[in-house]
Amino acid sequence: METEARQRGILRVYLGASPGVGKTFAMLDEGQRRASRGTDVVVGFVETHGRLHTAEQVADLEVIPRRRIDYRGTSYEEMDLPAILVRNPEVALVDELAHTNVTGTENEKRWQDIETLLDAGICVITTVNIQHLESLNDVVESITGIRQRETVPDKIVRQADAIELVDMSPQSLRRRMAHGNIYSADKIDAAMSQFFREGNLTALRELALLWLADRVDEGMDRYRDQHQIDSTWAARERLVVAVTGGPESEVLLRRAARIASRTGGGAWMALYVTRGDGLVQMDPARLHKLHAMTEDMGGSFHTVVGDDAATAILDFARAENATQIIIGASRRGRLSTLVNPGIGEIVIAESGDIDVHIVTHDQARRKKGNVRATPELGRRRRLLGYAVGILGPFVLSGLLLVTPDFHGLPTESLFFMGLVVATALIGGLRPAVVQALVSGFCLNFFFTPPTGKITIASGENAFALVLFVIVAIAVSSVVDLAARRTAQAEKASAEADALTVLSHNLLHAHDFPELLASACELFGMRGAAIIATGDHVRKAYGAPIAALADADVSVKIDDESRLALIGRPLPAADQRLLKAYAAHAAVIGERRRAAAESGERHALEEADRTRTALLAAVSHDLRSPLAAVKAAISSLRNTDIDWSPEDEEALLATVEESADRLDDLVANLLDMSRLQMGAVKAHVDEVEVEGVIRDAVSSLAGSERVVVDIDPAAALIAADAGLLERVVANLVANALSYAPENTSVRVDASVLAGRALIRVVDTGPGVPPAERDRLFEPFQRLGDVPRGEGVGLGLAVARGLTEAMGGTLSAEDTPGGGLTFVADLPLRTADGDAQ
């Protein structure tokens, strides 16, 4: 009977801040303890780095022999994964989780090998340094100046069943280094002055501690979720500061940052609660400002939806395991607070074991700050509401008195109640209250016995009339509130749609016309403009706005410009959305300025790089031929030596060759400067390709190795003869430099898809695809440094001249090895027009 398959193995990781803290020693010590308890433990791979104490720790543990892999003439040792799987131990010790395997093994990375072992049911104990985690790679590089090439995805370590930190103070680690317990003696000084500086080690140690602390927090959160624990565990101080967007918000954020800094780096979060109906919202520009301020001070900004702000704050705090809540003092009056407890009072009453700080501010107890903006009805509707409220009951009474046999007092009361509701919908709450009082009088005077008198005979009828008035006022209040909320909801929906369009434009728009057109359409304006200081109109749309004074409404974009609209005055309720447009305009302006500055900076950097490279290259490449010329001429002029005709000819040839090199170098430098200044103008005409190619090749050393093959269909092309000759000469000269001496360089011309293709083909060493774009950059000499000829401008000049003629120049592999340059140029048609 086959044994039941094992479950997935358990992964234990020893995490260190840097090499030498003792991770491998701790791993082997754990293996020894498990082996002593009878566990089947093997050493899959351990790198002792020549450390005696680490090697001794292996002791009598079974070691799986490494396997040797030959790669590019070198023999490498790697972990033997198949052998471990066949051995099938309970626990395998595998060092260096982030190690990259040599080509020829089963997996590219060692962590993938470990995943294979875990899937096979084998438990693994491994080691890794904090600088090898993928998410911290850039941070570590900024600290140490060294980029780690071997990294491991964070999720692999995060998913470990156990992570143990192997810690050591920077001072102790440097002492270990000085005693030779980490690196050999010849490497100690360099290591201590570079990677193992005390500042580097301290920063790496803090990274390791913080990273592990976050993982511990995740584990604690999982445990609390699994066991449904809602109470706060104050293992680490966490603050939640509730902001409303009011003037006091900055005070609260600064207070939270100060409290967090005094708690040893506790985390703090700013929380804004938005209503579920979306009716009362913070100004987007204000929200962005508070968000940026929070992040600048080291906090995180969160937004939640909730109709009950106090409940939303408490729920968020408990979900984040917060230990403290910070709330601003109420802006409501004391009497209002006694009648209806505010957010602060509710949070304090229901916070439980979470501490609550009430922070005073300048806006506290100011009634003005608590007033909510509600949409106002127009003057015409209010007047109409009062007219209906006063005259409507008498008109209705007249109609009811005409038909007394068809209704009684209950029916008549319902008619008047309907009139109250209609008045509330037309004119709002106040006309409806007036109408309720007038309706009560009409019911009493015309329909309640004794009629025609204000007195009421029956106590029940008197109670009914009083109840009618109360209910009518209550109903009118509810109807008025519902109408106002409906208007608010419609307005909020329109604002949400507009903000959605704004956010989409922010991602895709790169200029102002679309923004101005959208603002005109949304607000029903005839024109919009961005006006700078001094009434200078930068951008405009629709009806012209000559000056800021002509605008019906304007809002500040930045210190130098405003967004102005003409058409009609905007109500105060629309100002918030208009500010969002202004904020969007500011972002577009900043984006344009940043792009312009980036372009200028790039141009300056490129010019500086060019000048630096030019000086470095010219200092060497001009000196060599000049020195050869000087030496040859000095030798010829030396009368103490009797030169033979052959020697004189050789010296003169040296002078001529060096002069040719100088001529080519100066020509390329001049061409490159002309290209960078945009001074190259191509005079495109019908050119005979074969003649141009042979003229270009004839002056080159080694021209006898060049084979020319021209397709008759490409005999005539549209090009500048002089520029094309320079292009071909530079390409062929480059190919002759790299092609083996016993091989030829082929230059051919053909036609493809209506374009002329001129190819220069060599069978040299070639260039990797990743390096080909660099071929055409100025001062790049890929592989030609040992020859010491040229400053690396030939190919850059060739591409620039080709593009000046309306063509392109690229590089591709030569079948069988080598590099092929392809110049793609226009082809003349039969009627003489270039395609």
Buried (B, 14 or more C-beta within 10 A) or exposed (E): EEEEEEEBBBBBBBBBBBBBBBBBBBBBEBBBEBBEEEEBBBBBBBEBBEBEEBBEBBEEBEEBEBBEBEEEEEEBEBBBBEBBBEBBBBBBBBBBBBBBBBEEBEBEBBBBBBBBBBEBBBBBBBBBBBBBBBEBBEBBEEBBEEEBEBBBBBEBBBEBEEBBBBBBEBEEBBEBBEEBBBBEEEEBEEBBEEBBBEEBBBBBBBBBBEBBBEBBBEEBBEEBEEEEEEEBEBEBBBBBBBBBBBBBBBBBBBBBBEBBEEBEEBBBBBBBBBBEEBBBBBBBBBBBBBBEBBEEBEBEBBEBEBEBBBBBBBEBBBEBBBBBBBBBBBBBEEEBBEEEBBBBBBBBEEBEEBBBBBBEBEBBBBEEBBEEEEBBBEEEBBEBBBBBBBEBBEEBBEEBEEEEEEBEBEEBBEBBBEBBBBBBBBBBBBBBBBBBBBBBBBBBEBBBEEEEEEEBEEEEBBEBBEEBBEBBBEBBBEBBEEBBBEBBEEBBEEBEEBBEBBEEBBEEBEEBEBBBEBBBEBBEBBBBBBBBEEEEBEBBBBBEBEEBEBBBBBBEBEEEBBBBBBBEEBEEBBEBBBBBBBBBBBBBBEBEEEEEEEEEEEEEEEEEEBEEBBEEBBEEBBEBBBEBBEBBBEBBEEEEEEEEEEEEEEBEEBBEBBBBBBEBBEBBBEBBEBBBEEEBEBEBEEBEBBEBBBBBBEEBEBBEBBEBEBBEEBBBBBBBBEBBBBBBBBBBBBBBBBBEEEBBBBBBBBBEEEBBBBBBBBBBEBBEEEEBEEBBBBBBBBEBEEEEBBBBBBBBBBBBBBBBBBBEBBBBBBEEEBBBBBBBBBBBEEEEEBE
